[in-house]
């Protein structure tokens, strides 16, 4: 990769992983997020029992840096127990991060991207 290409690529400041759940999987999701927070240096957000932001389902956010992204994403893949996990980078372009750079584990869910402005 040449220097010009690298300079024009978005820079990733960190990641968000959103663990989706419903009433029947609430405790499973809470346990997964708490285990992740104990195992890794990441920030666990609130356990939302309603859709928040662009997310169509109840969710809990895990925020983490690029240095541990591979480890956290790999751990979630092996331990999610059937829960849907939506992960995206933080580049400063929320629309592209949620639409174009998404990493889905499990079923792809319809996000409400209308809340984001095109960059």
C-alpha positions in Angstrom: 0.0 0.0 0.0 1.4 3.4 -0.9 1.6 6.4 1.4 -1.1 8.3 -0.6 -3.6 5.5 -0.2 -2.9 5.2 3.6 -3.3 9.0 4.1 -6.8 9.0 2.5 -8.1 6.0 4.4 -10.3 6.6 7.5 -8.4 6.3 10.8 -10.0 4.0 13.4 -10.1 5.5 16.9 -11.8 2.5 18.5 -14.8 0.2 18.2 -18.3 -0.3 19.6 -19.8 -3.8 19.9 -23.6 -3.8 20.4 -24.9 -7.0 21.9 -28.6 -7.4 20.9 -31.2 -9.2 23.1 -34.8 -9.4 24.1 -36.7 -10.2 27.3 -35.9 -13.9 27.0 -32.2 -13.3 26.5 -31.7 -10.3 28.9 -29.7 -12.2 31.5 -27.6 -14.0 28.9 -26.7 -10.6 27.3 -26.0 -9.0 30.7 -23.7 -11.9 31.7 -21.9 -11.8 28.4 -21.2 -8.0 28.7 -20.2 -8.2 32.3 -17.8 -11.1 31.5 -16.3 -9.0 28.6 -15.9 -6.0 31.0 -14.0 -8.2 33.5 -11.8 -9.9 30.9 -10.8 -6.8 28.8 -10.0 -3.2 29.4 -13.2 -1.9 27.8 -16.2 0.2 28.8 -19.6 -1.5 29.3 -22.5 0.7 28.6 -26.0 0.5 30.0 -28.2 -2.5 29.3 -31.0 -0.8 27.3 -34.4 -2.6 27.5 -35.7 -0.6 24.6 -34.3 0.3 21.1 -31.8 3.2 21.3 -30.3 5.2 18.5 -30.1 3.3 15.2 -30.5 -0.1 16.9 -33.7 -2.0 16.3 -33.4 -4.2 19.4 -32.6 -3.9 23.1 -28.8 -3.7 23.4 -25.7 -3.2 25.5 -22.6 -1.4 24.1 -19.0 -2.4 24.7 -16.5 0.3 23.8 -12.9 -0.7 23.2 -9.7 0.5 21.6 -8.0 -0.8 18.4 -5.2 -2.5 20.3 -7.5 -5.1 21.7 -10.1 -5.2 18.9 -9.0 -8.5 17.5 -9.0 -10.2 20.8 -12.4 -8.8 21.9 -14.1 -9.5 18.6 -12.7 -13.1 18.6 -13.8 -13.6 22.2 -17.4 -12.4 21.3 -17.5 -14.7 18.3 -16.8 -17.7 20.5 -18.9 -16.7 23.5 -22.0 -14.9 22.2 -24.1 -18.0 22.6 -26.4 -17.2 19.7 -26.9 -13.5 20.5 -26.5 -11.0 17.7 -23.5 -8.8 18.0 -23.1 -5.7 15.8 -19.6 -4.2 15.8 -18.4 -1.1 14.0 -15.3 1.1 14.0 -15.2 4.7 15.1 -13.8 6.8 12.3 -15.8 10.0 12.8 -18.2 9.1 10.0 -21.1 7.5 11.9 -23.1 6.7 8.7 -20.3 4.9 7.0 -19.2 3.2 10.3 -22.7 1.8 10.8 -23.5 1.1 7.1 -20.3 0.3 5.3 -17.9 -0.9 7.9 -20.2 -3.1 10.0 -19.2 -6.5 11.4 -22.2 -8.7 12.1 -22.2 -11.9 14.2 -25.5 -13.6 13.7 -28.5 -12.2 11.9 -28.1 -8.8 10.2 -30.7 -6.5 11.7 -32.2 -3.4 10.1 -30.6 -0.2 11.5 -32.3 3.2 11.4 -29.6 5.0 9.5 -31.8 8.1 9.0 -30.4 9.6 12.3 -27.0 10.0 10.7 -25.9 12.8 8.4 -23.9 11.9 5.3 -20.3 13.0 5.6 
